[in-house]
Amino acid sequence: MTSSPTIRLGTRGSKLAMWQSTWVKQALEGLGCSVELIQIKTEGDVATGSLSQIGGQGLFTKRLQIALQNKEVDLAVHSLKDLPTQDADGLSIAAIPERETTADALVCNHHKSLQDLPAGAVVGTGSVRRAAQILHLRSDLKIADIRGNVDTRLRKLDDGDFDAIVLAAAGLTRLGWQDRITALFSPGDLLPAVGQGALGLETRTDDEQTNAIVGQLNHAESFASAMAERHMLRALFAGCLAPVGAVTQVSDETLTLTGVVLATDGQTRVEASASDSLDQYAAVGQRVAKELVEKGADKLLKNAGA
């Protein structure tokens, strides 16, 4: 009798990362696998300062990718929005499970919406994308950088360091903290990050056994949507911290992607959309990027340092 394979799963140690990796572990165990969780500290877990200043590309993923390449682990689970769009040598995304909500959430203890905040209120976010879009909506607000895991950021809000903070609703939902959500931003107000709400299950490309098993967790619509967004970002030559937002919709096997690029002060905003069949996700992303560049996105990204 052949024993079930053991998959060594690399993960960060934050509460959210452990929730995500434990969810994947349980799903794989449901397929008959034995899974060992291996915690790995990434540069993003130990670095201090603003993400935009210390260089955010791969901060939360590179060490996991090195462990994969060195065969210390067989699978890495990432928040897809943290994963650089250029595949690391010998690695690829084997699956993207069904996506959680992509929306951004306002968390505030004393006001009911962004519009209710008084002029000069301090909004905490570590995202240039979020900051630019918030300023586009409310140029009278003050944006302040915030670092740390979800629970750390909530504690800083409760301690009075900020009047409000903006977080991905997916993380709050996964951790069971959806009651902290004051309001959800519509895509028309604040487009999510590329890959937001999705998990990226990364493996070695030549590991056929692991790829076959992990591939069973793939959700076709989530994969096509998230990969279209990533192809757009890659074609823009922009990093995961750039002021770029994206939202996808799937209807009757047709994928529609809308992308936006902003100036860091939020005053200039360009937008583009494209649609095609699900299997043309790469072409859809590239078409949106091309139109964005034609509208001046490259200049905005250059000025943003992306």
N, C-alpha and C positions, 0 to 999 in steps of 0.2 A: 504494500500500500504506500503511495507517495505522500509524504508529509506536506502540509500546507507551507507555502513559502513564508519566510519572515522578511518583512520590509522595514528597514531602518528609516524612520521619518524624522527629518531635521526640522526644528522649529525654534523660533524665538521664545523667550520665557515670559513675555507679558501676558496679562490675563486674556486679552483678546486673541493673541497668537495661540495661546494654549487652548482656548475654546475652539478656534478654527482647526488646529491640528488634531484635537481630540475628536471633533466631528468627523474629520477625514479618517482617523484611526478606526472609529466605530463603523463607518461605512465600509471600509476595507475588510474589517473583521466579519462583517455581514456577508462578504464574498468568500469567506473561508481562509483569509490570511491571518497570520500572526504579525502584529505591528509593534515595534519598539520605538518609543518617542525619545529623541535625543535633543536636549536643549543646547542651543548654540547662541552665544552672545555676538551681536553684530555691532559694527561701528556706531550705528544709530542709537544703540542701547547705552553706549558709554560716552559718546561725544556730547559736548555742551555747546550752547550758542544757537543762533538761528540756523535752520536747515539751509536757507539760501546762502548763508555766509560760509558754512563749513562744507558745502557741496553735497547736495542731496541725492545725486544719482547713485543708486545702489547702496545707500547707507544701511538700509534695513535688509538687504538681500545678498550682498556680495559674499559675506562670510558663509552663508548657507550654500551659495553656488560653488565656492571653493571646496566645501566639504563634499558636495556631490561629485565634482571633478576628481577629487582625491579618493573617491569611493569610501568615504567615511560614513556616508548615508546613501540611501537609494532614492529618496524622494524628499523634496523640500516643499513646504506649503507656504505660500506668500499671499499677502494682500496684494492683489494684482496691480493696484495703482502705484505700489512702491517698486515694482519690477521694471527695470530699464527695458525699452522696446527692442533693443538690439540683443538677440540671443547670445548668451555666453557660449564659448567654444565647447562643443560636444553636448550641449544641453538644449532642451526644448520643452515647451508646455505640453504635457501629455493629456491634460484635461482641465476644463473649467466647469465645476459643478453649477447647478442652478443658482442664479444670481440673487442676492438679497436686494432690497431697495437701493437705488443709486442716489437717492436724494441727500442733500445736506440738511442739517438740522440746526436751528437756533436754540440754544439753551440759556435761559435767563430766569432769574429768581423773582424779579420785580416788575417785569413788563411782558406783554402778551405777544409782541411781534417786533420785527426790526423797525417798522414805522413808528412804534410807540416809544422807542428809545429817545431820550432827550438829546439835543445837539451837544456834541462833545463827548458823548458816552464812549467808553472804551470797550472795543470788541476784540477778543482774543482769537487769533488763528495763526497757525504756522505755515499757511498756504498762501503763496503769491496769487494763485488763481482765485481763491476765496476773497482775499483782500481786495483785489482789483474789481471784482464784481460787486462786492459790498459797497465800495466807494462809488461805483457807477450808480448804485441805487440811492446811496446816502453819503454824499461828499462831505457832509458836516460831522461824520463820525470819526473817531480816532481808532486806528488799527494798531494793535500791540501784539508782538510776537509771543507765542505760547508754545512750550515744549512739554514733553512727557506723555505717558500713556493716558488712556481715556480716564481712568480713575484719578490720576494726578491732575489732569486738567479740570475735572469737575470739582476737585478739592480747592484748586486755586480760585475758581469762580465763587465757591461757597465762602472762601476766606475774604472775599471782597477785592481781589486783585483786578477783577474785570467786571464790567456791567453785564456782559454777555459773552458767550463763546460760540463758535460754530464748529460742529463735528459732523462726521459722516453718520447718518442715521443707521446704517447697517451695523456699525460697531456697537452702538447703544442697544440696538435690537438684539443682537447676538448675545450680549452680556446680560440681557434682561432688564436693562435700565431705560426702556422706552418711555417710562413715566417722567423722565427728566426732559423729554423733548417739549419745548415750548411751542415751536412751529416748524413745519417743513417748508423749505424753499421750493417753489415750482421751477421747472427747467427754464421757464421764461425769465425768471429773476436771477437764478444762479445755476448755471450748467455744472454738473458734477465733474470730478476728475476722470480722466481716461482710466477705465477699468474699475471705477469705484463700485463697491458692493460685490465684487467678484473675487473668488479665490483662484490663484494660479498654482496648479500642481505640476511642479517641474521635475524632470528626470533626466538621466543620461540618454541621449538619442539612441545609442546602440544597445541599451538594456531592454531587449525585446520582451522578456518575461514581465518585468515591472510595468512596462508601457502597456502591455496587453491587459494587465489587471487594473491599473489606474485608469486606463481609457474607458473602463466601464462606468466610471463616475462622471463622464462628460455629459453636459447638457448642450445639445446642438445649438439652440437659439442663443443661449448665454455665451457659448464659444464664439459664434459668428459675430455677435454684437460687440463683445469685448475686443475681439481681434480686429474688427473694422476700426474701432477707436485707436488701437495701438498702431495700426498701419498708417492712420492719419497722423498721429504724433511722430512716428518715425519719418514720414515723408516731409514733415515740417522741420526736421532736424532739431526738435525741441526735447528737453528733458521732462521727467515726470514732475518736476517742480515748477515748470513754466506756466505762465498765465493763460492756459489753454483748457477749455471745458468741452465736454462732449455728452450727447445723449442719443440713444438708439431706440428705435421702435421696430417691432416685428408684427406684421399683419399679413395673413394669407401667404406665408413663405416669402414675403418681401421685406427686406431690411432697409430702414431709412436711418441715416446718420446725419446729425447736425453738429457742427463744430463751431467754436468761437475762440477768438484770440483777442486779448485785451492789452491796453497799455497798463502799466503797473499802477497808475493813478486812477484807473477806471474810466477816464474821460473818453477814450477812443475804443471802439469795439467793432470787430468785423465778424461776420457770420456766414456760413455756407452749409448747404445740405445736398445729399445725393441718395438715390435709392437703387436697389437691384435685388436679385435673388440672393438667398442666404449664402450660397456657395461662392458668391462674388464679393465676399467681405473685404478682401484685400483691395480690389479695384474700387470699391465704394470709399474706403478710407483714403486712397490715393487721390480720387477725384475731389473729395472735400478739401484735402490739403492743397491741391492745385488751385482751386477757386479761392481759398483763403489767401494764398500767396498773391494771386492776381489782385486781390482787394487790399493788399498792403500788410499782410500778417508778418512777412519776413522782417519788415522794418520794425514792427512792434516787438517782435521777439528779440531782435538784435539790441534794441534799446533796453529791453528787460534783462539782457545778459544771458538769455536762454540759449 
